[in-house]
Structures are given as C-alpha cells and as structure tokens.
Amino acid sequence: MSLPLSSPKWLTLTISAKPLNSILCYLVFLIFDLLDAVFCVIYGYLDERIEGEASPCCCSNRERQKRRMNVADDGLSDSLYERKNTFREMGFLQFGRKKEGSNRKHGGGGGRSLNRWSDCGCESCLSWANDGSDYKLHFVLKEPLLVTGENFRGNSSENVIFLHGFMCSSSFWTQTVFPYFSEEVNGDYRLIAVDLLGFGKSPKPRDCSYTLKDHVEMIEKSVIQPLELSSFHLVAHSMGCIIALALAAKYPMSVKSITLVAPPYTSSEGNDACLNALSMLAGKKLWSPLSFGSSFMSWYEHLGRTVCLVYCRNHRMWESILKFITRKRDLHFLTMDMTRHTHHSAWSSMHNVICGGAKFVDTYLIILTKVGVRISVIQGDQDQVVPMECCRNFKLKAPNAEINIIPNADHSTVIFGREKEFAYSLEHTWESCC
C-alpha cells in the first residue's frame, strides 16, 4: 500500500516564506517612500526658514521634465530623478517643493554659505575653505627615498595614483598598503594617495554636482598638473575604479597600468543603464544588513540626509563616545572617514559616479583596450557590495584584463588582512610594465 507523497516541512516553509518576504519588503520600502516624501516637505520648509531658500532636491517633477528635454549629456545620472517612489508619482512631492522656484528672491543677496545648516561646520570639515575659491584636492605624497641625490636605482621615479572608494579617504591606502611596500618601491616610486572630491580632507562644495567629469578635472588640477606627471600607474577601490577608468581614458598614453579592486561595473546596454546599475548594486533588500543600508541610503535622498544630520553633523560627539566606550585614544581610520563628507557630496557621487558611470565605462574600456593598457581586476568571492556578475561583465568588455578572484574575501577583506600580499601583487604588476 503506497503512502501519499508530501513535501518536507522545511521545503514548505521555505516556499511559503518567499512571498511573505516579498510582501514585507514591499511594505517596509513603501513606508520609506512615504517618510522620504514627508521629509522632503520638512527640509524644504527648514531650508527656506534657515537659509532663505529651499535647497534643490531630486524629487521635483519640474527637474525631471527639464532633464528629459535636455539633449546634451550633463553627466548627471538618470537614477537621481527616475527612482520610483509611490508618493512622488502621486504628486505629493510637488506640493512639498511648489515654492522652490520662487524662494531665491527671499534669500540674502550674497551667495550661499559653504555648507548647509544640516552639514557639519567644524574647523576640520571646513579646512578646505581656507584656501580661497581656487581650492584643490588633499592628497598624501610619499616621495622616493634619496640616495646621494638620486632615487634608489638612479633612474627616474615611477608615479602611482591611489583612489579610494565610497565614504573613505586616502587613509584607506596609507594606513594599509603603504607600510608593506618593499625597499625597491620606496626607493623608486612616488606614491600619491588622493582624497576624492567631497571626501576626507578634500573640498566639499555645495554647488558641485560631483559628476565623473568633476572628479577627473579636480585630479588633473590638484595632482597631475602640479606634480607634472607625464606617466603614472593607477590603483583604485570600489567607486574609485570608475573614476580611475575615466581618468585613464582621458590620458591613455600616460597610463602604464590600472589595478581595480572590486570595480562596480555594470553593463551599459540600453537606455536605462543608470537605473539598472542602481538596482544591481543597491537594489531594495531587507537582508543582509549591508545590502539594506546600501539601498536605504541610495534610494531615499531625504532619509539619508537625516542620517547625516544625526551622525555626520555631530561626528565629534559620536567619536568622543566611541573613544570612551572602547577606551581607545585613536579610532580606526574607517570610523573617522565615515563622517568626512556631506550628504550632498556622498549622495551625488553615489549616483553620478557609480550609477552614472554605467553610461561611459564601456567606452573607456574600448579606448584602453585599443591602446593596450594593462588592466588587473581583483575581487573577493564573498563580496556583498559588488556582485561577482560585475567581474564577469568586465571580462566580456575587456578580454585582455587579468581577473584575480580572492577566496573567502569580501568588499573590504579583499585588502584588509592581506595587505602584504596585495602590496606584492602591485609591485609585480608595476615591475612587469616597466
């Protein structure tokens, strides 16, 4: 006598959990849609009361229509204005910003202040403003060791530009990889770790769009031209990889090698390249916590500004609390870097570089492949920020690129914990190019 077949209990629970998870995800992000719409109205009112005018945001339908009618590519990402929000489509946000166009006449005649009232105004965060209007990026320069007036081998020095990732600074390189370079590298190479525009100790102007063009031009103005770099290697992590490719494509005959660590590359096929990049790299997910945080800060402009208002604007207080709790005199550099930006610089860079770069990376790779620049890609197989699909897409567009997958490594530990090995791999790449 045969018994009726039935599915195992764990399989039944798994199947039933999927729609429940989808419903929960929909409800959570629907609430965030509403809260973001509410805070759009609140910040519009507060900006007008405190500064005399409402700061422009990406919620206005007027701005979206302006973007659609503008034929010329201004470098802004479509993900800024085309993010889906249920209450934006209902016109709720139009009400919140209906006076935005007329607010300017109520403000003071002199220009706007360097930072918004919701940004930190401490001496450290505004130190860049002391240089006047002609501000430049901050960078750490490690010159070659001198031996009787010459470098280690008596030859001309090699130059290496290091670009950090999102919400980091030059410390990402100087505190990790720099101490592990060999005596030969310290004698022959000029190492340049840059604080990207809007991060670390570099300028954070509120009237900047933080497009790829803005980032590249500031590196030119602050590093390449003053140091008279006729040739250089590039090393970059995460968001910095997109900027490195844009810089290399502009100077293809000057770049000797490019090492990209966890590049957030997505295929740019179709008209929705920017939105596809946003969905792929910061899709709306409740799990893992890192994925949830990425989606929250990437989709919700005003909720993200609230987080920065509470955390970044009061970073000195939080740092003091952390030092008291941990009994440490100096905090980890990543903890410090997390607050060294404004919401505007982080929000705009996230969309205009990481998402907006999806429109241009294929073109950059074509240029660099034709010239024959050596490209090395390094990624951890446990990376939850940049999917492995990005690495596979990269290989399709740049067949000659060297792909190195690090086992049991994520977005950070692809370098952290293996600094010595990473430094050695860089030395090998540079030596083979020379």
For each residue, the residues with C-beta under 8 A, 3 or more apart:
1:
2:
3:
4:
5:
6:
7: 11 12 15
8: 11 12
9: 12 13
10: 13 14
11: 7 8 14 15
12: 7 8 9 15 16
13: 9 10 16 17
14: 10 11 17 18
15: 7 11 12 18
16: 12 13 19 20
17: 13 14 20 21
18: 14 15 21 22
19: 16 22 23
20: 16 17 23 24
21: 17 18 24 25 286
22: 18 19 25 26
23: 19 20 26 27
24: 20 21 27 28 286
25: 21 22 28 29 284 285 286
26: 22 23 29 30
27: 23 24 30 31
28: 24 25 31 32 286
29: 25 26 32 33 284 295 299
30: 26 27 33 34 86
31: 27 28 34 35
32: 28 29 35 36 296 299 300 303
33: 29 30 36 37 85 86 87 88
34: 30 31 37 38 86 87
35: 31 32 38 39 300 303
36: 32 33 39 40 85 87 300 301 302 303
37: 33 34 40 41 59 85 87 88 92 93 96
38: 34 35 41 42
39: 35 36 42 43 302 303 305 306
40: 36 37 43 44 57 59 93 96 97 301 302
41: 37 38 44 45 93 95 96
42: 38 39 45 46 302
43: 39 40 46 47 54 55 57 118 302 305
44: 40 41 47 48 54 57 96 97 99 100
45: 41 42 48 49 54
46: 42 43 49 50 117
47: 43 44 50 51 53 54 55 116 117
48: 44 45 51 52 53 54 99 103 106
49: 45 46
50: 46 47 117
51: 47 48 55 107 112 113 116 117
52: 48 103 106 107 108
53: 47 48 103 104 106 107 112
54: 43 44 45 47 48 97 99 100 103
55: 43 47 51 116
56: 60 63 100
57: 40 43 44 60 97 301 302
58: 63 80 81 83 301
59: 37 40 85 88 93 96 97 301 302
60: 56 57 63 64 93 94 97 100
61: 64 65 88 91 93 94
62: 65 66 101
63: 56 58 60 66 67 81
64: 60 61 67 68 81 82
65: 61 62 68 69
66: 62 63 69 70
67: 63 64 70 76 78 81
68: 64 65
69: 65 66
70: 66 67 74
71:
72:
73: 359
74: 70 209 211
75: 209 211 212 213 214 352 356
76: 67 80 81 209 211 351 352 356
77: 80 274 351 352 355 356
78: 67 81 82 272 273 274 275 355 356
79: 82 83 274 275 277 278 351 355 356
80: 58 76 77 83 348 351 352
81: 58 63 64 67 76 78
82: 64 78 79 274 275
83: 58 79 80 275 278 299
84: 88 89
85: 33 36 37 59 88 89 93
86: 30 33 34 89 90
87: 33 34 36 37 90 92 93
88: 33 37 59 61 84 85 91 92 93
89: 84 85 86
90: 86 87
91: 61 88 94 95
92: 37 87 88 95 96
93: 37 40 41 59 60 61 85 87 88 96 97
94: 60 61 91 97 98
95: 41 91 92 98
96: 37 40 41 44 59 92 93
97: 40 44 54 57 59 60 93 94 100
98: 94 95
99: 44 48 54 102 103
100: 44 54 56 60 97 103
101: 62 104
102: 99 105 106
103: 48 52 53 54 99 100 106 107
104: 53 101 107
105: 102
106: 48 52 53 102 103
107: 51 52 53 103 104 112
108: 52
109:
110:
111:
112: 51 53 107 206 207
113: 51 116
114: 126 129 205 206
115: 119 120 121 125 126 204 206 342
116: 47 51 55 113 119 206 342 344
117: 46 47 50 51
118: 43 305 308 309 313 343
119: 115 116 125 204 206 308 312 313 342 343 344
120: 115 125 312 313 314 315 339 342
121: 115 125 126
122: 125 126 316
123: 126 127
124: 127 201
125: 115 119 120 121 122 204 340
126: 114 115 121 122 123 129 130
127: 123 124 130 201
128: 131 135 138 201 202 203 204
129: 114 126 135 203
130: 126 127
131: 128 134 135 136
132: 135
133:
134: 131
135: 128 129 131 132 203 205
136: 131 203 218 221 222 226
137: 194 195 196 197 202 203 218 219 221 222 223
138: 128 170 194 195 200 201 202
139: 170 192 193 194 195 222 223
140: 170 174 192 193
141: 190 191 192 227
142: 174 178 186 190 191 192 193
143: 157 190
144: 151 152 157 186 187 188 189 190
145: 151 152 186 187
146: 149 150 151
147: 150 151 152 154 187
148:
149: 146
150: 146 147 154
151: 144 145 146 147 154 155 156 157 187 188
152: 144 145 147 183 184 186 187 188
153: 184 187 188
154: 147 150 151
155: 151 188
156: 151
157: 143 144 151 188 189 190
158: 188 189 190 231 232 233 256 430 434
159: 189 190 192 227 229 231 232 233
160: 189 190 191 192 232 233 234 235 430
161: 192 194 219 223 229 232 233 234 235 244 247
162: 170 173 177 191 192 193 194 235 236
163: 194 196 234 235 236 237 240 241 243 244
164: 168 169 170 172 173 193 194 195 196 199 200 236 237 238 240
165: 168 172 236 237 238 239 240 241 262
166: 238 239 346 349 350 354
167: 199 337 338 341 346
168: 164 165 171 172 199 200 237 334 337
169: 164 172 195 199 200 201 333 337 340
170: 138 139 140 162 164 173 174 193 194 195 200
171: 168 174 175 193 200 333 336 337
172: 164 165 168 169 175 176 193 237 333 334 337
173: 162 164 170 176 177 178 193 235
174: 140 142 170 171 178 193
175: 171 172 178 333
176: 172 173 179 415 416 419
177: 162 173 180 181 415 419 422 423 426
178: 142 173 174 175 181 191 193
179: 176 419
180: 177 419 420 422 423 424
181: 177 178 185 186 189 191 423 426 427
182: 185 186 423 427
183: 152 186 187
184: 152 153 187 188 427
185: 181 182 188 189 423 427 430
186: 142 144 145 152 181 182 183 189
187: 144 145 147 151 152 153 183 184
188: 144 151 152 153 155 157 158 184 185
189: 144 157 158 159 160 181 185 186 430
190: 141 142 143 144 157 158 159 160 227
191: 141 142 160 162 178 181
192: 139 140 141 142 159 160 161 162 223 227
193: 139 140 142 162 164 170 171 172 173 174 178
194: 137 138 139 161 162 163 164 170 202 219 222 223
195: 137 138 139 164 169 170 199 200 201 202
196: 137 163 164 199 200 202 215 239 240 243 349
197: 137 202 203 204 208 210 214 215 218 345 349
198: 202 203 204 208 210 341 342 344 345 346 348 349
199: 164 167 168 169 195 196 202 204 337 340 341 345 346 349
200: 138 164 168 169 170 171 195 196 337 340
201: 124 127 128 138 169 195 340
202: 128 137 138 194 195 196 197 198 199 218
203: 128 129 135 136 137 197 198 218
204: 115 119 125 128 197 198 199 341 342 344 345
205: 114 135 208
206: 112 114 115 116 119 342 344
207: 112
208: 197 198 205 214 345 348
209: 74 75 76 214 348 352
210: 197 198 214 215 344 345 348 349 352 353
211: 74 75 76 214 215 348 352 353 356
212: 75 215 216 242 243 246 352 353 356 357 360
213: 75 216 217 246
214: 75 197 208 209 210 211 217 218
215: 196 197 210 211 212 218 219 243 246 349 353
216: 212 213 219 220 243 246 247 250
217: 213 214 220 221
218: 136 137 197 202 203 214 215 221 222
219: 137 161 194 215 216 222 223 224 243 247
220: 216 217 223 224 225 247
221: 136 137 217 218 225 226
222: 136 137 139 194 218 219 225 226
223: 137 139 161 192 194 219 220 226 227 229
224: 219 220 227 229 232 251
225: 220 221 222 228
226: 136 221 222 223
227: 141 159 190 192 223 224
228: 225
229: 159 161 223 224 232 254
230: 254
231: 158 159 254 255 256
232: 158 159 160 161 224 229 254 255 256
233: 158 159 160 161 255 256 257 258 259 429 430 433
234: 160 161 163 244 247 248 255 257 258 259
235: 160 161 162 163 173 244 258 259 261 426
236: 162 163 164 165 240 241 243 244 258 259 260 261 263
237: 163 164 165 168 172 240 241 261 262 415
238: 164 165 166 241 261 262 263 264 385 386 411
239: 165 166 196 242 243 264 349 350 353 354
240: 163 164 165 196 236 237 243 244
241: 163 165 236 237 238 244 245 260 261 262 263 264 265
242: 212 239 245 246 263 264 265 353 354 357 361
243: 163 196 212 215 216 219 236 239 240 246 247 353
244: 161 163 234 235 236 240 241 247 248 258 260
245: 241 242 248 249 258 260 263 357 361 364 365 368
246: 212 213 215 216 242 243 249 250 357 360 364
247: 161 216 219 220 234 243 244 250 251 255
248: 234 244 245 251 252 255 258 364 368 373
249: 245 246 252 363 364 367 368
250: 216 246 247
251: 224 247 248 254 255
252: 248 249 255 367 368 371 373
253: 371
254: 229 230 231 232 251
255: 231 232 233 234 247 248 251 252 258 368 373
256: 158 231 232 233 373 374 430 433 434
257: 233 234 373 374 375 376 429 430 433
258: 233 234 235 236 244 245 248 255 368 373 374 375 376
259: 233 234 235 236 376 378 425 426 429
260: 236 241 244 245 263 375 376 377 378
261: 235 236 237 238 241 378 379 414 415
262: 165 237 238 241 378 379 380 383 385 386 411 414
263: 236 238 241 242 245 260 377 379 386 390 391 394
264: 238 239 241 242 277 281 354 385 386 390
265: 241 242 361 390 391 393 394 397
266: 273 276 277 280 281 358 390 393
267: 273 276 358 362 393 397
268: 273 358 359 360 361 362
269: 273
270: 273 276
271:
272: 78 275 276
273: 78 266 267 268 269 270 276 277 358 359
274: 77 78 79 82 277 278 351 355 356 358 359
275: 78 79 82 83 272 278 279 355
276: 266 267 270 272 273 279 280 358
277: 79 264 266 273 274 280 281 354 355 357 358
278: 79 83 274 275 281 282 283 298 299 351 355
279: 275 276 282 283
280: 266 276 277 283 387 389 390
281: 264 266 277 278 294 298 354 355 385 386 387
282: 278 279 291 294 295 297 298 299
283: 278 279 280 291 295
284: 25 29 295 299
285: 25 288 291 292 295
286: 21 24 25 28 292
287: 291 292
288: 285 291 292 384
289: 292 293
290: 293 294 384 385
291: 282 283 285 287 288 294 295 384
292: 285 286 287 288 289 295 296
293: 289 290 296 297
294: 281 282 290 291 297 298 385
295: 29 282 283 284 285 291 292 298 299
296: 32 292 293 299 300 303 304
297: 282 293 294 300 304 307 346 347 350
298: 278 281 282 294 295 304 350 351
299: 29 32 83 278 282 284 295 296
300: 32 35 36 296 297 303 304
301: 36 40 57 58 59 304 305 347
302: 36 39 40 42 43 57 59 305 306
303: 32 35 36 39 296 300 306 307
304: 296 297 298 300 301 307 308 343 346 347
305: 39 43 118 301 302 308 309 343 347
306: 39 302 303 309 310
307: 297 303 304 310 311 312
308: 118 119 304 305 311 312 313 342 343 346
309: 118 305 306 312 313 343
310: 306 307 313 314
311: 307 308 314 315 318 338 339
312: 119 120 307 308 309 315 338 339 341 342 343
313: 118 119 120 308 309 310
314: 120 310 311 317 318
315: 120 311 312 318 319 339
316: 122 319 320
317: 314 320 321
318: 311 314 315 321 322 339
319: 315 316 322 323 331 335 336 339
320: 316 317 323 324
321: 317 318 324 325
322: 318 319 325 326 328 331 335
323: 319 320 326 327 328 329 331
324: 320 321 327
325: 321 322
326: 322 323 331
327: 323 324
328: 322 323 331
329: 323
330:
331: 319 322 323 326 328 335 336
332: 335 336
333: 169 171 172 175 336 337
334: 168 172 337 338
335: 319 322 331 332 338
336: 171 319 331 332 333 339 340
337: 167 168 169 171 172 199 200 333 334 340
338: 167 311 312 334 335
339: 120 311 312 315 318 319 336
340: 125 169 199 200 201 336 337
341: 167 198 199 204 312 345 346
342: 115 116 119 120 198 204 206 308 312 345 346
343: 118 119 304 305 308 309 312 346 347
344: 116 119 198 204 206 210 347 348
345: 197 198 199 204 208 210 341 342 348 349
346: 166 167 198 199 297 304 308 341 342 343 349 350
347: 297 301 304 305 343 344 350 351
348: 80 198 208 209 210 211 344 345 351 352
349: 166 196 197 198 199 210 215 239 345 346 352 353 354
350: 166 239 297 298 346 347 353 354 355
351: 76 77 79 80 274 278 298 347 348 354 355 356
352: 75 76 77 80 209 210 211 212 348 349 355 356
353: 210 211 212 215 239 242 243 349 350 356 357
354: 166 239 242 264 277 281 349 350 351 357
355: 77 78 79 274 275 277 278 281 350 351 352 358
356: 75 76 77 78 79 211 212 274 351 352 353 359 360
357: 212 242 245 246 277 353 354 360 361
358: 266 267 268 273 274 276 277 355 361
359: 73 268 273 274 356
360: 212 246 268 356 357 363 364
361: 242 245 265 268 357 358 364 365 397
362: 267 268 365 366 397
363: 249 360 366 367
364: 245 246 248 249 360 361 367 368
365: 245 361 362 368 369 394 397 398
366: 362 363 369 370 397
367: 249 252 363 364 370 371
368: 245 248 249 252 255 258 364 365 371 373 375 398
369: 365 366 372 373 398 399 400
370: 366 367
371: 252 253 367 368
372: 369 400
373: 248 252 255 256 257 258 368 369
374: 256 257 258 402 429 432 433
375: 257 258 260 368 398 400 401 402
376: 257 258 259 260 401 402 404 425 429
377: 260 263 391 394 395 401 402 403 404
378: 259 260 261 262 404 406 414 422 425
379: 261 262 263 383 386 388 390 391 403 404 405 406 414
380: 262 383 405 406 407 408 409 410 411 413 414
381: 388 405 406 407 408 409
382: 408 409 410 413
383: 262 379 380 386 387 388 409 410 411 414
384: 288 290 291 410 411
385: 238 262 264 281 290 294 410 411
386: 238 262 263 264 281 379 383 390 391 411
387: 280 281 383 390
388: 379 381 383 391 392 405
389: 280 392 393
390: 263 264 265 266 280 379 386 387 393 394
391: 263 265 377 379 386 388 394 395 403 405
392: 388 389 395 396
393: 265 266 267 389 390 396 397
394: 263 265 365 377 390 391 397 398 401 403
395: 377 391 392 398 399 401 403
396: 392 393 399
397: 265 267 361 362 365 366 393 394
398: 365 368 369 375 394 395 401
399: 369 395 396
400: 369 372 375
401: 375 376 377 394 395 398
402: 374 375 376 377
403: 377 379 391 394 395
404: 376 377 378 379 425
405: 379 380 381 388 391
406: 378 379 380 381 409 414 418
407: 380 381
408: 380 381 382 413
409: 380 381 382 383 406 413 414 418
410: 380 382 383 384 385 413 414
411: 238 262 380 383 384 385 386 414
412: 415 416
413: 380 382 408 409 410 416 417 418
414: 261 262 378 379 380 383 406 409 410 411 418
415: 176 177 237 261 412 418 419 422
416: 176 412 413 419
417: 413
418: 406 409 413 414 415 421 422
419: 176 177 179 180 415 416 422 423
420: 180 423 424
421: 418 424 425
422: 177 180 378 415 418 419 425 426
423: 177 180 181 182 185 419 420 426 427
424: 180 420 421 427 428
425: 259 376 378 404 421 422 428 429
426: 177 181 235 259 422 423 429 430
427: 181 182 184 185 423 424 430 431
428: 424 425 431 432
429: 233 257 259 374 376 425 426 432 433
430: 158 160 185 189 233 256 257 426 427 433 434
431: 427 428 434
432: 374 428 429
433: 233 256 257 374 429 430
434: 158 256 430 431
